[in-house]
């Protein structure tokens, strides 16, 4: 009886190891999930969702078939990005070494006029981060047919290297969106958009 139990235990143990190893690496730039605390109890990553409300795009702000707008993260009311950095430092035990967006969604505000869905104005949308020296697209909207547009994240921490010093210090980083407009945009519109971004901080 003992050998059968031992053999079964060994098989189950091997199966568990195999299942754990399948997604261990995750995508470049960070894990796809929070793997929990390390042996010292420090979280491997800390993430938090913040919402940035932009001022709006009007008809006369479309230039050469393109439209865009952005806003400094630290100019949002209450500065939720700075709160995220403080919370990340408390969770990690030290300031994060890098930060990157891991999820994002664009949303049309209820005070928008003349536009019901994103595809009425935009042919495509890129979401970006920037400072005074660099602008880096970190994702693209995947479905413009509604009042909210999920964003497919394309940037890794390596892609965002030029912005890392600004991101970890909350140093006037802007988040924005841009893209080509449709051939015949609506007339007399005022598009008000919020960008919800899940930022992850890494030790």
N, C-alpha and C positions, 0 to 999 in steps of 0.2 A: 504493500500500500504506500509506503514512504516514497519509493522511487517514482510512482505515478504522480504524486503531489508535487514532488520536486521538478519533474519534467514539465508539468502544466504551469507551475510558477515561472519557470525559466522562459517558456514560450510566451506567456502573457507579458513578462518583463521586456522581452525582445520586441514584441508588438508595440508596446508603449513607447519604447525608444524610437522605433521606426516612425510612429505617428508624430512624435515631437519634432523629429528632424526635418520633416517635409517642408515646413514654412519658417524655419528658424531665421533665415537671413532677411526675409522681407525685401521691400523694394529699396533701391539705392537712396541714401539720404536719411534712413531711419526705419524703424520697425513699423509694420502695418497695424500693430496693436500694442497696447501697453503690456509688456511681459511681467509686470509686477516688480516688487522691490528686490534689490540685490541682497546678498547675505548680511550686509550691514544695515539694511532697512531703508536705503535711499532709493527713491523711484528712479527707474531708468529714464523715464521721460515725464514731462508734465504738459498737459494740453488744456486749452481753455478757448471757448468761442466768444468772439466779440463782434459787435455790429457797428458799422460805420455808415452814417447817413450823409449822403452827398447833397450838394446844393441844387443840382438839377441841370438838365440840358434843354435849351429852347431852340426853336426853329432857326433863329439867326446865328446860332452857334455851330451849325453844321458847316464845315469848310472843305471844299473840294471832295465832297462825297465821304467825309470822315467825321466822326464825332467822338468825343472823349471827355472825361472829367476825373478828377482825383481829389484826395483830401489827406492831410497829414494825420497819422494815427493819433498823435498827441493833441490834436485839435478837436477831437470828438468830445462831447460833453462828458465830464467826469473822468476823462482819460482812461478808458478801460484797458488800453494796451499797457500803460504803465502799471496798472493793477495786476495784469497778467504777469509782467516781469517780476514784480515783487512776490507774487504767489509762487511763481516758478522757483525763485531763489529760496523761498522758505521750504518748498517741497524737496528741492534737490540738495539743499544744504550749502549752496554757493551759487553765485550768478551763473546762468547758463552759458555754455561755450558757443552755442549756435541756436538759431530759431528758424523755423520755416512753416509756411502754411501747409496744412494736410487735408483740409476740406474747405469748401467755399460755396456760397450760393448768392446769386443776385436776386433782388426782390424789387418789384415795382411798388412804390408807395401809394396809399389811398388818395393822396393829394395830387397825384399825377393828372394832367389834363391832355386829352387828345391822343393818347396812346394807351391801348388796352393790353398788348402783349409785346414782348421784345422784338419779335420778327416784323412788326409793323414799321419799325425804324431801322433795325440793324440786320445786315446780311450775315454777320458773324461778330463775335465779341471775344476779345482777349482781356484777361484780368492781369494787372501788373503791380509791382512794388517799385518804388524809385526813391532816390535821394537827389541831392543837387548835382551829382556826377554820373549816376547810372540809372537806367530803367531796365527792369527785367520782367518779362512776362512769365507768370507762374502757372497759368492755366487758361483753358478755353471753355466757354459756355457750351454745353452739349445739347441743349434743347431750348430754342427761343420762342416756342409757340405758346407759352403761358406767362403768368405774372411773376413766376419765379423761374430761375434758370440755374440748375446745378452746374458746377464747374469741375471739369476734369483737371486735376492737378498734374502738371508736367515737370515742375522744377524740383530738384533735389537740393540738399544743403550745399553741395559742390557748385551747382548752377548759381546759387545765391551768394557765393563767396564775397563778391564785391560789395554786398549790402550787409554782411554779417556784423561788422562793427557797429553800424547804425541800428540794426535790429536789436542787438543785445543791450544797447544803451538808450533805446527810445529816442534816437537822435534824428528827428524830423523825417521819418520815413513816410512816404505817401502810398496809399493804396488807391487804385483806380481801374477803370475799364475803358476800352476803346475798340473801334472797329469801323469797317465800311458800312455806310448806310444803304438802304434799298434805293432803287432808281427813283421812286416817287415817294418821299417821306410824307407823313401827315403834315398838314398845315396848322400853324398856330398851336403847337404842342408845347407842353412843359413836362418833361419826364423826370420824376423824382425816384431815385434808386438808393437802396441800402445794400451794402455788401457785408454778408455774415462770413467771417473767416475763423476757422479753427486753427490756432497757432499751437505748435508743439515746441517745447524747449528741451534741449539735450544737454547732458552734463559735460 
